[in-house]
Amino acid sequence: MEGHKKRVAWLFVCAAVLAAVVAGSAIARTDRVGAGTLNVYGYGPGDDIQENRAAYAASQLSGTDIKRPAGDFNDQVFLTRLASGDVPDLVRMTRPRVAQYAAKGVLQPMDSCVNPVKKQYRVGAMKAMTYKGHVYGFPEFTNQVTLVVNASAFKDAGVPISAAQTKNKKALLATAKKLTKFDSSGNPTRIGFDPKIDSGFGFYMWVKWFGDDVISKDGLHAKLNTPHAISALSYAISIINAEGGWNKFKAFRDTWDFFGKQADQKTYNDVYQSFGHPQFDNAVRTLVHASRYGFELPPSPGGQQFVQAVTDAVNRALSGQQSPKQALNQAQREAQKAINDNK
């Protein structure tokens, strides 16, 4: 770990990278489980969290055979199963897909199931599960995004910790430049600041920081090429360019080993035990409190195609294939078409 500590001075960390739901299929059985089999798709054998949940479900559904085929959700596999009449009772899919499939009538509203326990979930997370007034699933995880600062790197560069801020864009860029190190060949040996623009949350977060949203509140109008969106992408790329450019930046970053720690208030209160290490304990408390400032993308029939349009645009701009404006103009056309075709 010592070697990894020196490689990055400052970065965004996402506490839980997976944000998924479990939704009921519209043409599956609607009676209580009693026939002896519960068919679940998209929740195959996996990590400890998945297996602990599966074990708990089995303990609560005595006499029920729970079928969980291997693998995560795949659009083509799901649609093929529906077409052949092999319809699952429950489906686990990423949040953007919920409104996409709800708009097609594929998912069954779960209002009666959700209402008794709705207050257990954050309002924003439940909004992402709601389409045209009906709830179609339960949110599984939220993403707490925070800043992790390498104090030794700041000290080495002669930069005060107070410079670890994101309010002043000009100062942030200057700090990133001061913290970045290169070898004699011009390859980065330490990245000053990782804007995570290519991550699943990065572009949406930066556009929000620049004062805009990437989609209208009703989820029907893409806003990917607004002046704020173009400025946000351009700014994030300017940081990366100051740190060696995308190719060198990514090649260096790909050598790292990232991991995240999910924490919510109940876990923190009931499970978490202090390590007696102030920096770590403060970081966990920050992740717990960060969730209150979160925002959600409105559910949209554009679904995963909207997300893919954003991902492709960011990658084109990062690689230099297109300017940020060109990339986002294309993404706007693609995303809006996906919304119009699916609504």
C-alpha positions as CSV (number, residue, x, y, z in Angstrom):
1,M,0.0,0.0,0.0
2,E,2.9,2.4,0.6
3,G,3.7,2.6,-3.1
4,H,0.1,3.3,-3.9
5,K,-0.2,6.1,-1.4
6,K,2.4,8.1,-3.3
7,R,0.8,7.8,-6.7
8,V,-2.2,10.1,-6.2
9,A,-2.4,13.3,-4.2
10,W,-6.1,13.9,-4.4
11,L,-9.0,12.0,-5.9
12,F,-12.8,11.5,-5.9
13,V,-13.8,8.2,-4.4
14,C,-17.2,6.5,-4.9
15,A,-18.2,4.5,-1.8
16,A,-20.4,2.1,-3.7
17,V,-20.0,1.8,-7.5
18,L,-23.1,-0.4,-8.0
19,A,-26.5,1.2,-7.9
20,A,-29.1,-1.5,-8.8
21,V,-32.7,-2.3,-8.2
22,V,-34.9,-5.4,-7.9
23,A,-38.1,-5.0,-9.9
24,G,-41.0,-7.3,-10.6
25,S,-41.7,-8.5,-14.1
26,A,-45.1,-7.5,-15.5
27,I,-46.1,-10.9,-16.7
28,A,-44.8,-12.9,-13.9
29,R,-46.9,-14.4,-11.1
30,T,-48.6,-11.8,-8.8
31,D,-49.6,-14.2,-6.1
32,R,-47.6,-14.8,-2.9
33,V,-44.8,-17.2,-3.2
34,G,-46.3,-20.6,-2.5
35,A,-45.8,-22.7,-5.5
36,G,-42.3,-23.6,-4.3
37,T,-40.1,-21.7,-6.8
38,L,-39.0,-18.1,-7.0
39,N,-37.2,-17.2,-10.3
40,V,-34.8,-14.3,-10.0
41,Y,-32.8,-12.9,-12.9
42,G,-29.8,-10.7,-12.7
43,Y,-28.8,-11.7,-9.2
44,G,-26.6,-14.7,-9.7
45,P,-24.0,-16.1,-7.4
46,G,-21.6,-13.3,-6.5
47,D,-19.9,-11.5,-3.6
48,D,-20.5,-11.8,0.1
49,I,-23.3,-9.2,0.0
50,Q,-25.2,-11.1,-2.7
51,E,-24.7,-14.4,-1.0
52,N,-25.7,-13.2,2.5
53,R,-28.9,-11.7,1.0
54,A,-29.7,-14.9,-0.8
55,A,-29.2,-17.0,2.3
56,Y,-31.4,-14.6,4.3
57,A,-34.1,-14.8,1.6
58,A,-34.0,-18.6,1.7
59,S,-34.4,-18.6,5.5
60,Q,-37.5,-16.4,5.2
61,L,-39.1,-18.3,2.4
62,S,-39.3,-21.8,3.9
63,G,-40.0,-24.5,1.4
64,T,-39.3,-22.2,-1.6
65,D,-36.7,-23.1,-4.2
66,I,-34.9,-19.9,-5.3
67,K,-33.5,-20.0,-8.8
68,R,-30.7,-17.6,-9.5
69,P,-28.9,-18.3,-12.8
70,A,-25.3,-17.1,-13.0
71,G,-24.5,-13.7,-14.4
72,D,-25.7,-10.1,-14.1
73,F,-28.5,-8.5,-16.0
74,N,-28.2,-8.4,-19.8
75,D,-30.7,-6.7,-22.0
76,Q,-30.7,-9.2,-24.8
77,V,-30.9,-12.2,-22.5
78,F,-33.8,-10.6,-20.6
79,L,-35.8,-9.8,-23.8
80,T,-35.1,-13.2,-25.2
81,R,-36.5,-14.8,-22.0
82,L,-39.6,-12.6,-22.2
83,A,-40.2,-13.5,-25.8
84,S,-39.9,-17.2,-25.1
85,G,-42.3,-17.0,-22.1
86,D,-39.5,-17.7,-19.6
87,V,-40.5,-14.8,-17.4
88,P,-38.7,-14.2,-14.1
89,D,-40.5,-13.2,-10.9
90,L,-37.9,-10.7,-9.9
91,V,-35.3,-8.8,-11.8
92,R,-32.2,-7.0,-10.7
93,M,-31.1,-4.2,-13.1
94,T,-29.3,-0.9,-13.0
95,R,-31.5,2.1,-12.1
96,P,-31.5,3.8,-15.6
97,R,-33.1,0.7,-17.0
98,V,-36.1,0.9,-14.7
99,A,-38.0,3.7,-16.5
100,Q,-36.8,2.3,-19.8
101,Y,-38.6,-1.0,-19.2
102,A,-41.5,0.4,-17.3
103,A,-42.2,2.7,-20.3
104,K,-42.5,-0.5,-22.4
105,G,-44.9,-2.1,-20.0
106,V,-42.4,-4.9,-19.2
107,L,-42.3,-4.2,-15.4
108,Q,-45.1,-4.5,-13.0
109,P,-45.7,-1.7,-10.5
110,M,-44.7,-2.6,-6.9
111,D,-46.6,0.2,-5.1
112,S,-48.4,-2.2,-2.7
113,C,-45.1,-3.9,-1.8
114,V,-43.1,-0.7,-1.4
115,N,-45.6,1.5,0.5
116,P,-45.2,-0.2,3.9
117,V,-41.4,0.2,3.9
118,K,-41.0,3.3,1.7
119,K,-39.8,5.4,4.6
120,Q,-36.7,3.2,5.1
121,Y,-35.3,4.6,1.8
122,R,-34.0,8.0,0.9
123,V,-36.5,10.1,-1.1
124,G,-34.0,10.7,-4.0
125,A,-33.4,6.9,-4.3
126,M,-37.1,6.2,-4.4
127,K,-37.6,8.9,-7.1
128,A,-35.3,7.0,-9.3
129,M,-37.5,3.9,-8.9
130,T,-40.7,5.8,-9.8
131,Y,-42.1,6.3,-13.3
132,K,-45.4,8.1,-14.1
133,G,-46.5,7.9,-10.4
134,H,-45.8,4.2,-9.9
135,V,-42.9,2.6,-8.1
136,Y,-41.2,-0.3,-9.9
137,G,-38.5,-1.4,-7.6
138,F,-36.3,-1.0,-4.5
139,P,-33.0,0.9,-4.6
140,E,-30.1,-1.3,-3.6
141,F,-27.2,1.1,-3.1
142,T,-26.4,4.8,-3.1
143,N,-23.1,6.3,-4.2
144,Q,-21.4,8.5,-1.7
145,V,-18.7,10.5,-3.5
146,T,-16.1,12.2,-1.4
147,L,-12.5,13.6,-1.7
148,V,-9.6,11.6,-0.4
149,V,-6.5,13.7,0.3
150,N,-2.9,12.4,0.5
151,A,-1.5,14.7,3.2
152,S,2.1,13.6,2.6
153,A,1.9,14.5,-1.1
154,F,0.6,17.9,-0.3
155,K,3.4,18.4,2.2
156,D,6.0,17.2,-0.4
157,A,4.7,19.6,-3.0
158,G,4.6,22.5,-0.5
159,V,0.8,22.9,-0.9
160,P,-1.4,23.5,2.2
161,I,-4.2,21.1,2.9
162,S,-6.6,24.1,2.7
163,A,-6.0,24.0,-1.1
164,A,-7.9,20.7,-1.3
165,Q,-11.1,22.4,-2.4
166,T,-13.4,22.3,-5.4
167,K,-15.2,25.7,-5.0
168,N,-12.6,27.7,-7.0
169,K,-12.0,26.2,-10.4
170,K,-9.0,28.2,-11.3
171,A,-7.3,27.4,-7.9
172,L,-8.2,23.7,-8.3
173,L,-6.5,23.5,-11.6
174,A,-3.4,25.3,-10.2
175,T,-3.3,22.9,-7.2
176,A,-3.6,19.9,-9.5
177,K,-0.6,21.1,-11.5
178,K,1.6,21.7,-8.4
179,L,0.8,18.2,-7.0
180,T,1.5,16.3,-10.3
181,K,4.9,14.7,-10.8
182,F,6.5,13.5,-14.0
183,D,9.5,11.3,-14.8
184,S,12.3,12.3,-17.3
185,S,10.2,10.9,-20.1
186,G,7.1,13.1,-19.3
187,N,5.1,10.2,-17.8
188,P,3.2,11.0,-14.6
189,T,4.5,9.4,-11.4
190,R,1.9,11.2,-9.3
191,I,-1.4,12.6,-10.3
192,G,-2.4,15.8,-8.5
193,F,-6.2,15.4,-8.9
194,D,-8.3,12.8,-10.5
195,P,-11.6,14.4,-11.7
196,K,-13.1,10.9,-12.4
197,I,-14.9,12.3,-15.5
198,D,-14.9,8.9,-17.1
199,S,-16.6,7.2,-14.2
200,G,-20.2,6.3,-13.9
201,F,-20.9,9.4,-11.9
202,G,-18.3,11.9,-13.0
203,F,-19.9,13.7,-15.9
204,Y,-23.3,14.1,-14.1
205,M,-21.5,15.4,-11.0
206,W,-19.4,17.9,-12.8
207,V,-22.3,19.3,-14.8
208,K,-24.2,19.7,-11.5
209,W,-21.2,21.5,-10.0
210,F,-21.3,23.9,-13.0
211,G,-24.9,24.7,-12.2
212,D,-27.0,22.5,-14.5
213,D,-28.7,19.1,-15.0
214,V,-28.1,16.6,-17.8
215,I,-31.8,15.9,-18.2
216,S,-35.1,17.6,-17.5
217,K,-37.1,16.8,-14.3
218,D,-39.6,14.8,-16.2
219,G,-36.9,12.7,-17.8
220,L,-38.1,13.5,-21.4
221,H,-35.6,16.1,-22.5
222,A,-31.8,15.5,-22.7
223,K,-29.6,18.5,-21.7
224,L,-26.2,17.1,-22.6
225,N,-24.9,20.0,-24.8
226,T,-25.8,23.0,-22.7
227,P,-23.1,25.6,-22.2
228,H,-22.7,24.3,-18.6
229,A,-22.3,20.7,-19.7
230,I,-19.7,21.6,-22.4
231,S,-17.8,23.8,-19.9
232,A,-17.9,21.0,-17.3
233,L,-16.4,18.4,-19.7
234,S,-13.9,20.9,-21.0
235,Y,-12.7,21.8,-17.5
236,A,-12.3,18.2,-16.4
237,I,-10.3,17.4,-19.5
238,S,-8.1,20.5,-18.9
239,I,-7.1,19.0,-15.5
240,I,-6.2,15.7,-17.2
241,N,-4.2,17.5,-19.9
242,A,-2.3,19.3,-17.3
243,E,-1.4,16.0,-15.8
244,G,0.1,14.4,-18.9
245,G,-3.0,14.0,-21.2
246,W,-5.5,11.2,-21.3
247,N,-3.3,8.4,-22.6
248,K,-0.5,8.8,-20.1
249,F,-3.0,9.7,-17.3
250,K,-5.1,6.6,-17.9
251,A,-2.1,4.2,-18.4
252,F,-0.7,5.4,-15.1
253,R,-4.0,5.2,-13.2
254,D,-4.7,1.7,-14.6
255,T,-1.9,0.4,-12.4
256,W,-3.7,1.4,-9.2
257,D,-5.8,-0.9,-7.0
258,F,-9.0,0.9,-6.0
259,F,-11.6,-0.3,-3.4
260,G,-14.5,1.5,-1.7
261,K,-16.2,1.2,1.7
262,Q,-20.0,1.5,1.8
263,A,-21.5,2.9,4.9
264,D,-25.0,4.2,5.8
265,Q,-26.2,5.6,9.1
266,K,-27.7,2.3,10.4
267,T,-24.5,0.4,9.5
268,Y,-22.4,3.1,11.1
269,N,-24.6,3.1,14.3
270,D,-25.0,-0.6,14.7
271,V,-21.9,-2.2,13.2
272,Y,-19.0,0.3,12.7
273,Q,-16.4,0.3,15.4
274,S,-13.8,3.0,15.6
275,F,-10.3,2.0,14.5
276,G,-8.8,4.7,16.7
277,H,-7.2,6.2,13.6
278,P,-8.6,9.8,13.2
279,Q,-8.2,10.1,9.4
280,F,-10.0,6.8,8.8
281,D,-12.7,7.4,11.3
282,N,-13.3,10.9,9.9
283,A,-13.5,9.5,6.4
284,V,-16.2,7.0,7.4
285,R,-18.2,9.7,9.1
286,T,-17.9,11.9,6.0
287,L,-19.3,9.1,3.8
288,V,-22.2,8.6,6.1
289,H,-23.1,12.3,6.1
290,A,-22.5,12.9,2.4
291,S,-25.6,11.0,1.4
292,R,-27.8,13.8,2.6
293,Y,-26.4,16.1,-0.2
294,G,-27.0,13.6,-3.0
295,F,-29.0,14.1,-6.2
296,E,-30.6,11.6,-8.5
297,L,-31.1,11.5,-12.2
298,P,-34.8,11.6,-13.0
299,P,-36.1,8.3,-14.4
300,S,-36.2,8.4,-18.2
301,P,-37.4,6.1,-20.9
302,G,-34.1,6.7,-22.5
303,G,-32.6,4.4,-19.9
304,Q,-29.3,2.7,-20.5
305,Q,-29.1,4.2,-24.0
306,F,-29.0,7.7,-22.4
307,V,-26.1,6.5,-20.2
308,Q,-24.3,5.0,-23.1
309,A,-24.6,8.2,-25.1
310,V,-22.9,10.1,-22.2
311,T,-20.2,7.4,-21.8
312,D,-19.3,7.4,-25.5
313,A,-19.2,11.2,-25.7
314,V,-16.9,11.5,-22.7
315,N,-14.6,8.9,-24.2
316,R,-14.5,10.6,-27.6
317,A,-13.6,13.9,-26.0
318,L,-11.0,12.4,-23.7
319,S,-9.3,10.6,-26.6
320,G,-9.3,13.7,-28.8
321,Q,-11.5,12.2,-31.4
322,Q,-13.9,15.1,-31.0
323,S,-14.0,18.4,-29.1
324,P,-16.2,18.4,-25.9
325,K,-18.8,20.4,-27.8
326,Q,-18.8,18.0,-30.8
327,A,-19.0,15.0,-28.6
328,L,-21.9,16.4,-26.5
329,N,-23.8,17.6,-29.5
330,Q,-23.7,14.0,-30.9
331,A,-24.6,12.6,-27.4
332,Q,-27.6,15.0,-27.3
333,R,-28.9,13.7,-30.6
334,E,-28.4,10.1,-29.5
335,A,-29.9,10.5,-26.0
336,Q,-32.9,12.4,-27.2
337,K,-33.6,9.8,-29.9
338,A,-33.5,7.1,-27.3
339,I,-36.0,9.0,-25.1
340,N,-38.3,9.6,-28.0
341,D,-38.1,6.0,-29.3
342,N,-38.9,4.5,-25.9
343,K,-41.5,6.8,-24.3
